[in-house]
């Protein structure tokens, strides 16, 4: 019997039951799940262990690299700047980042960065971990590239590059790195224990990632294909890469954010509730609605599945029915972490784990928890 810590409102007992099944039937080692409804936590649970040896229990303040679930924080930063009138999604990127003009990219708009349609889904070659940790090196490479297809016409998942692209625009506007901006303008205000660039004092509470038992099929595609070029080198030892101090302390805002389900939900809950949460107005209602504007809808050139990208986040669709409600934003991280922001139900939830699965965005464990959330909401 798995020992589940934390609390769960009895209206959402089904969620707790599915969380337990993730351990007893779906292979979880350590994990956490949190849910806010109408701006208040109704579920905040954790269980299992931080390590494969089952020696270190998962604690209330355990954090872990959540990979692409980090992107939702990047989107939120951009939406906050737009809401303040400092960023225009319809403006061209060169208006903020003049060096971006190279390679015939003068017509690439900020909204294209948000929707994975700027046609810069990868770097000019495979980068080493130290190179990925070098902000200026990565941004210079992207600024000097030519688009891989006509920008704005189709999405192609910008797995790693999206964070640098959006983050550099934010840096040009604010003079702050995205990690600094997120901390001062969002995380500190709402009390979210989530970092893009981890303080070394917090290293001891970082859980170990446990490698997936099978390699994700997308990582084994032809090296000359678009997915192959995007994920070049990603099939190598990702777990070992994330244990380095360089990776943890760098700001890689599409992939190396560290937090837990509680902190992700803490940061994102305002978006599910008209812009305000925990006594703080993060966004206006108009600013929240901007997040829901569909930008591209079709087969993603990298993921190979239909995705309806709004302003950063994806919208639910028939192929990936994250929610029964149309105005639901979501994304997930490699290995299985998931973030869902339902603006219709005023619900926000996240699942975070250390046992990776061979999925790039979300997995069956998070899907089971999401189904339990909506079953419970129907009866709440």
Phi, psi and omega per residue, in radians:
X1 nan 2.191 3.132
X2 -1.369 2.421 3.113
X3 -1.588 1.983 -3.139
X4 -1.701 2.178 3.125
X5 -1.742 2.914 3.127
X6 1.658 -2.688 -3.118
X7 -2.411 2.685 3.122
X8 -2.549 2.053 3.047
X9 -0.987 2.342 -3.060
X10 -1.062 -0.365 3.055
X11 -1.098 -0.376 -3.083
X12 -2.010 0.561 3.140
X13 -1.037 -0.556 3.125
X14 -1.053 -0.600 3.128
X15 -1.135 -0.798 3.114
X16 -1.067 -0.675 3.129
X17 -1.117 -0.753 3.130
X18 -1.199 -0.610 3.086
X19 -1.060 -0.735 3.100
X20 -1.116 -0.709 3.136
X21 -1.127 -0.477 3.078
X22 -1.050 -0.522 3.108
X23 -1.511 -0.758 -3.034
X24 -1.427 -0.414 -3.061
X25 -2.193 -0.347 -3.000
X26 -2.094 0.191 2.946
X27 1.459 0.237 3.122
X28 -1.149 2.579 3.077
X29 -1.906 -0.893 3.043
X30 -2.502 2.456 -3.067
X31 -2.870 2.891 3.049
X32 -2.553 2.757 -3.137
X33 -2.567 2.423 3.105
X34 -2.448 2.599 -3.123
X35 -2.525 2.266 2.931
X36 -1.924 2.524 3.104
X37 -2.331 2.176 -3.044
X38 0.947 0.651 3.028
X39 1.438 0.059 -3.122
X40 -2.135 2.478 3.074
X41 -1.142 2.237 3.027
X42 -2.043 -0.290 3.026
X43 -2.450 2.312 3.034
X44 -2.669 1.610 -3.004
X45 -2.260 2.713 3.090
X46 -2.664 2.778 -3.106
X47 -2.888 2.946 3.028
X48 1.493 -2.618 -3.000
X49 -2.288 2.716 3.135
X50 -1.432 -0.207 -3.015
X51 -2.397 2.754 -3.114
X52 -1.166 -0.445 3.136
X53 -1.356 -0.095 3.127
X54 1.030 0.704 -3.129
X55 -1.828 -0.417 -3.085
X56 -2.030 1.919 3.133
X57 -1.089 2.523 3.026
X58 -1.185 2.227 -3.075
X59 -1.840 2.950 3.124
X60 -1.012 -0.632 -3.073
X61 -1.797 0.249 3.077
X62 -1.089 2.387 3.061
X63 -2.181 2.888 -3.099
X64 -2.773 2.735 3.051
X65 -1.155 2.099 -3.072
X66 -1.813 0.229 3.103
X67 0.867 -2.207 -2.959
X68 -1.284 -0.120 2.967
X69 -1.103 -0.355 3.026
X70 -1.010 -0.582 -3.089
X71 -0.970 -0.564 -3.111
X72 -1.119 -0.487 3.072
X73 -1.278 -0.663 3.084
X74 -1.085 -0.762 3.108
X75 -1.066 -0.753 -3.110
X76 -1.080 -0.717 3.098
X77 -1.038 -0.795 -3.140
X78 -1.133 -0.710 3.127
X79 -1.128 -0.657 3.096
X80 -1.111 -0.778 3.125
X81 -1.114 -0.713 3.108
X82 -1.122 -0.690 -3.138
X83 -1.117 -0.495 3.125
X84 -1.518 -0.009 3.127
X85 1.395 0.257 -3.103
X86 -1.708 -0.244 -3.141
X87 -2.363 2.309 3.114
X88 -1.994 2.026 -3.118
X89 -1.113 -0.405 3.137
X90 -1.468 -0.187 3.139
X91 -1.304 2.721 3.073
X92 -1.348 2.570 -3.115
X93 -1.035 -0.617 -3.114
X94 -1.114 -0.342 3.091
X95 -1.126 -0.488 3.139
X96 -1.840 -0.494 -3.008
X97 -2.322 1.425 -3.003
X98 -0.981 -0.610 -3.105
X99 -1.143 -0.221 -3.112
X100 -1.226 -0.155 -3.055
X101 -1.125 -0.438 -3.062
X102 -1.017 2.674 3.082
X103 1.265 0.416 3.083
X104 1.059 0.866 -3.135
X105 -1.983 0.336 -3.062
X106 -1.124 -0.380 -3.112
X107 -1.717 0.058 3.071
X108 -1.239 2.194 -3.104
X109 -1.743 2.805 3.133
X110 -1.029 -0.656 -3.141
X111 -1.105 -0.442 3.079
X112 -1.228 -0.611 3.051
X113 -1.104 -0.720 -3.089
X114 -1.169 -0.595 -3.010
X115 -1.795 0.315 3.110
X116 1.050 0.455 -3.106
X117 -2.053 0.311 3.101
X118 -1.376 -0.111 3.095
X119 1.159 0.565 3.039
X120 -2.239 1.055 -3.015
X121 -1.378 -0.175 -3.123
X122 -2.567 3.065 3.113
X123 -1.565 3.073 -3.090
X124 -1.243 -0.297 3.096
X125 -2.799 3.076 3.079
X126 -1.219 2.258 -3.137
X127 -1.737 2.584 2.998
X128 -1.378 2.911 3.098
X129 -1.049 -0.800 3.091
X130 -1.022 -0.626 3.111
X131 -1.180 -0.694 3.095
X132 -1.117 -0.461 -3.133
X133 -1.481 -0.058 -3.122
X134 -1.745 1.738 -3.035
X135 -0.971 -0.910 -3.076
X136 -1.122 -0.659 3.126
X137 -1.053 -0.804 -3.127
X138 -1.163 -0.777 -3.116
X139 -1.155 -0.653 3.104
X140 -1.122 -0.689 3.117
X141 -1.085 -0.779 -3.127
X142 -1.195 -0.677 -3.135
X143 -1.121 -0.506 -3.068
X144 -1.675 -0.079 3.114
X145 -1.375 2.793 2.938
X146 -1.717 2.643 3.117
X147 -1.060 2.565 -3.135
X148 -1.420 -0.332 3.037
X149 -2.688 -3.114 -3.108
X150 -1.231 2.031 -3.088
X151 -1.014 2.476 3.080
X152 1.524 -0.178 -3.062
X153 -1.546 -0.461 -3.022
X154 -2.800 2.591 3.059
X155 -1.489 2.648 3.018
X156 -2.611 1.859 -2.937
X157 -0.786 2.038 3.132
X158 -1.545 1.294 -2.922
X159 -0.943 -0.853 -3.140
X160 -1.919 -0.626 -2.987
X161 -1.219 -0.462 -3.053
X162 -1.017 -0.669 -3.114
X163 -1.120 -0.719 3.104
X164 -1.168 -0.720 -3.096
X165 -1.097 -0.922 3.129
X166 -1.191 -0.717 -3.096
X167 -1.108 -0.628 3.127
X168 -1.222 -0.640 3.052
X169 -1.074 -0.755 3.115
X170 -1.096 -0.710 3.128
X171 -1.135 -0.694 -3.140
X172 -1.140 -0.585 -3.125
X173 -1.376 -0.765 -2.961
X174 -1.771 -0.355 -3.026
X175 1.362 0.063 3.120
X176 -1.948 2.579 2.971
X177 -1.182 2.810 -3.117
X178 -1.131 -0.576 3.084
X179 -1.108 -0.717 3.106
X180 -1.172 -0.782 -3.124
X181 -1.101 -0.798 3.136
X182 -1.045 -0.739 -3.106
X183 -1.112 -0.887 -3.019
X184 -1.376 -0.571 -3.013
X185 -1.719 -0.219 -3.141
X186 -2.325 -1.122 -2.996
X187 -1.032 -0.849 -3.121
X188 -1.135 -0.601 -3.086
X189 -1.213 -0.702 -3.092
X190 -1.749 -0.075 3.115
X191 1.351 0.677 -3.124
X192 -1.618 2.111 3.140
X193 -1.465 1.154 -3.094
X194 -2.362 2.316 -3.068
X195 -2.257 2.385 2.947
X196 -1.858 1.631 -2.943
X197 1.785 1.667 -2.968
X198 -1.464 2.364 2.993
X199 -1.140 2.314 -3.079
X200 -1.051 -0.408 3.095
X201 -1.114 -0.358 -3.109
X202 -1.665 -0.005 3.141
X203 -0.971 -0.722 -3.078
X204 -1.056 -0.380 -3.116
X205 -1.749 0.210 3.066
X206 -1.460 2.149 3.113
X207 -1.285 2.710 3.091
X208 -1.359 2.321 2.934
X209 -1.335 2.481 3.136
X210 -2.023 2.115 -3.016
X211 -1.033 2.503 3.092
X212 -1.096 2.606 -3.118
X213 -1.275 -0.398 3.109
X214 -2.302 2.584 3.111
X215 -1.334 2.411 3.094
X216 -1.075 2.319 -3.105
X217 -0.948 -0.591 -3.090
X218 -1.146 -0.393 -3.128
X219 -1.416 -0.095 -3.102
X220 -2.006 0.329 -3.138
X221 -1.372 2.875 -3.099
X222 -0.912 2.327 -3.050
X223 -1.094 -0.392 -3.125
X224 -1.596 -0.148 3.109
X225 -1.310 2.893 3.111
X226 -1.082 -0.839 3.090
X227 -1.065 -0.671 3.135
X228 -1.095 -0.686 3.119
X229 -1.245 -0.657 3.135
X230 -1.122 -0.786 -3.048
X231 -1.741 0.363 3.119
X232 -0.979 2.169 3.121
X233 1.509 -0.166 -3.062
X234 -1.284 -0.300 3.123
X235 -1.420 -0.088 3.075
X236 -1.249 -2.978 -3.010
X237 -1.284 1.487 -3.128
X238 -1.129 -0.702 -3.112
X239 -1.052 -0.796 3.124
X240 -1.092 -0.700 3.129
X241 -0.993 -0.744 -3.044
X242 -1.318 -0.148 3.108
X243 -1.535 -0.167 -3.114
X244 -1.296 2.544 3.099
X245 -1.087 -0.618 3.139
X246 -1.053 -0.805 3.113
X247 -1.112 -0.830 -3.070
X248 -1.098 -0.674 -3.051
X249 -1.541 -0.269 3.099
X250 -1.240 2.861 3.027
X251 -1.864 1.818 3.115
X252 -2.151 1.401 -2.875
X253 -1.294 0.156 2.950
X254 -1.846 -0.109 -2.947
X255 -2.650 -0.327 -2.996
X256 -2.092 0.429 3.031
X257 -1.150 2.497 3.127
X258 -2.075 2.262 3.116
X259 -3.018 -2.775 3.066
X260 -2.501 -3.135 -3.073
X261 -1.052 -0.729 -3.127
X262 -1.038 -0.787 -3.073
X263 -1.262 -0.610 3.073
X264 -1.087 -0.827 -3.140
X265 -1.131 -0.664 3.118
X266 -1.009 -0.742 -3.118
X267 -1.282 -0.632 -2.978
X268 -1.630 -0.224 -3.028
X269 -1.049 -0.615 -3.140
X270 -0.992 -0.677 -3.115
X271 -1.116 -0.470 3.122
X272 -1.479 -0.103 -3.018
X273 -2.334 0.771 3.053
X274 1.227 0.219 3.043
X275 1.891 -0.193 -3.086
X276 -2.084 2.509 3.082
X277 -2.832 2.530 3.067
X278 0.947 0.650 3.078
X279 1.381 0.183 -3.093
X280 -2.207 2.369 3.016
X281 -1.624 1.909 -3.136
X282 -1.524 -0.680 -3.112
X283 -2.465 2.765 2.964
X284 -1.406 2.929 3.079
X285 -1.088 -0.672 3.091
X286 -1.086 -0.713 3.118
X287 -1.111 -0.652 3.077
X288 -1.137 -0.748 -3.115
X289 -1.105 -0.520 3.118
X290 -1.040 -0.577 -3.127
X291 -1.107 -0.415 -3.032
X292 -1.557 -0.041 -3.058
X293 -1.325 2.006 -3.121
X294 -1.111 2.370 -3.124
X295 -1.969 -0.786 3.098
X296 -2.427 2.563 -3.122
X297 -2.591 1.834 -3.124
X298 2.964 -2.935 -3.131
X299 -1.223 2.116 3.119
X300 -1.269 2.321 -3.044
X301 -1.190 -0.337 3.134
X302 -1.756 -0.883 -3.078
X303 -1.334 -0.445 3.105
X304 1.314 0.267 3.123
X305 -2.245 2.775 3.112
X306 -1.228 2.222 3.093
X307 -2.345 2.324 3.053
X308 -1.804 1.726 -3.132
X309 -1.534 2.217 3.013
X310 -1.636 -2.476 -3.126
X311 -1.480 1.365 -3.105
X312 1.731 -1.206 -3.135
X313 -1.171 2.803 2.993
X314 -1.647 2.643 3.030
X315 -1.670 2.651 3.098
X316 -1.105 2.583 3.066
X317 -2.538 -3.128 -3.049
X318 -1.189 -0.561 -3.107
X319 -1.324 -0.644 3.114
X320 -2.158 1.393 -3.052
X321 -1.380 1.240 -3.101
X322 -1.035 -0.595 -3.039
X323 -2.591 2.655 3.030
X324 -1.358 -0.155 -3.078
X325 -1.750 2.305 -3.033
X326 -1.106 -0.678 -3.043
X327 -1.577 1.005 -3.141
X328 -2.066 2.254 3.120
X329 -1.840 2.544 -3.134
X330 -2.776 2.828 2.852
X331 -2.868 2.979 -3.128
X332 -2.533 2.983 -3.098
X333 -2.005 2.742 3.090
X334 -0.935 2.330 3.141
X335 1.710 -0.426 3.041
X336 2.423 -0.214 -3.117
X337 -1.125 2.645 -3.035
X338 -2.487 2.510 3.065
X339 -2.307 2.237 3.128
X340 -2.286 2.287 3.121
X341 -2.181 1.830 -3.085
X342 -1.773 1.822 -3.084
X343 -1.367 -0.306 3.074
X344 -1.357 -0.813 -3.101
X345 -1.516 -0.109 -3.062
X346 0.974 0.791 -3.140
X347 -2.177 2.541 3.092
X348 -2.464 2.252 -3.141
X349 -2.528 2.756 -3.115
X350 -2.586 2.535 3.051
X351 -2.146 2.289 -3.134
X352 -2.359 2.438 -3.049
X353 -2.569 2.969 3.049
X354 -1.893 -0.423 3.066
X355 -1.365 1.880 -3.099
X356 -1.342 2.562 3.008
X357 -1.894 3.048 -3.080
X358 -1.632 0.765 3.070
X359 -2.021 2.594 -3.123
X360 -1.544 -0.684 3.133
X361 -2.314 1.779 3.115
X362 1.334 2.978 3.116
X363 -2.841 3.120 -3.065
X364 -1.059 -0.498 3.137
X365 -1.152 -0.816 3.097
X366 -1.164 -0.629 3.127
X367 -1.117 -0.699 3.126
X368 -1.121 -0.692 3.112
X369 -1.177 -0.703 3.104
X370 -1.086 -0.742 3.102
X371 -1.066 -0.658 3.118
X372 -1.193 -0.619 3.094
X373 -1.062 -0.852 -3.056
X374 -1.261 -0.571 3.034
X375 -1.088 -0.696 3.132
X376 -1.239 -0.683 3.135
X377 -1.099 -0.591 3.103
X378 -1.064 -0.434 -3.087
X379 -1.959 0.084 -3.070
X380 -1.337 nan nan
